[in-house]
Amino acid sequence: MRFNEELPDIIGLDLKTAIPMLENAGILIREIKLTKPPHYYESGCQDYFRVLRVDIMSENKVKLIVCDPLIDFRTKAHFTKPY
């Protein structure tokens, strides 16, 4: 089976759910990058961040592109509690 076929479908999942799925499949996360608007205050990755993209780095390593779903784009405010 090829690596792409073994990669769990984690797009749209939060990191709290996605990371264990990758670990159980034997896939290492090499990097987690946050996509954000300009001047967004970044306090590190949180469990509730959502996976937008998975880039394959090598045979069993990936890079995740995530976003903060709690940003209010009209005011650029970051909420501290989930919806």
PEDAMO-V749675 format. One record per residue. N is the residue number from 1. RES is the residue in one letter. SS is DSSP state (h for helix, s for strand, l for the rest). NEAR is the number of other ideal C-beta (glycine too) atoms within 10 Angstrom. Layout:
BEGIN
N_RES_SS_NEAR / N_RES_SS_NEAR
END
This chain:
BEGIN
1_M_l_5 / 2_R_l_6 / 3_F_h_14 / 4_N_h_7 / 5_E_h_6 / 6_E_h_11 / 7_L_l_16 / 8_P_l_14 / 9_D_l_10 / 10_I_l_20 / 11_I_l_12 / 12_G_l_11 / 13_L_l_14 / 14_D_s_17 / 15_L_h_19 / 16_K_h_11 / 17_T_h_13 / 18_A_h_23 / 19_I_h_19 / 20_P_h_11 / 21_M_h_15 / 22_L_h_19 / 23_E_h_11 / 24_N_h_9 / 25_A_l_13 / 26_G_l_8 / 27_I_l_21 / 28_L_s_12 / 29_I_s_16 / 30_R_s_14 / 31_E_s_11 / 32_I_s_16 / 33_K_s_13 / 34_L_s_16 / 35_T_s_12 / 36_K_l_15 / 37_P_l_10 / 38_P_l_5 / 39_H_l_6 / 40_Y_l_13 / 41_Y_l_8 / 42_E_l_9 / 43_S_l_9 / 44_G_l_7 / 45_C_l_15 / 46_Q_l_15 / 47_D_l_11 / 48_Y_l_15 / 49_F_l_21 / 50_R_s_18 / 51_V_s_22 / 52_L_s_14 / 53_R_s_13 / 54_V_s_19 / 55_D_s_12 / 56_I_s_14 / 57_M_s_13 / 58_S_s_9 / 59_E_l_8 / 60_N_l_15 / 61_K_s_14 / 62_V_s_20 / 63_K_s_14 / 64_L_s_23 / 65_I_s_15 / 66_V_s_21 / 67_C_s_15 / 68_D_l_19 / 69_P_l_13 / 70_L_l_16 / 71_I_s_15 / 72_D_s_9 / 73_F_l_7 / 74_R_l_6 / 75_T_l_7 / 76_K_l_13 / 77_A_s_11 / 78_H_s_14 / 79_F_l_11 / 80_T_l_8 / 81_K_l_6 / 82_P_l_10 / 83_Y_l_6
END
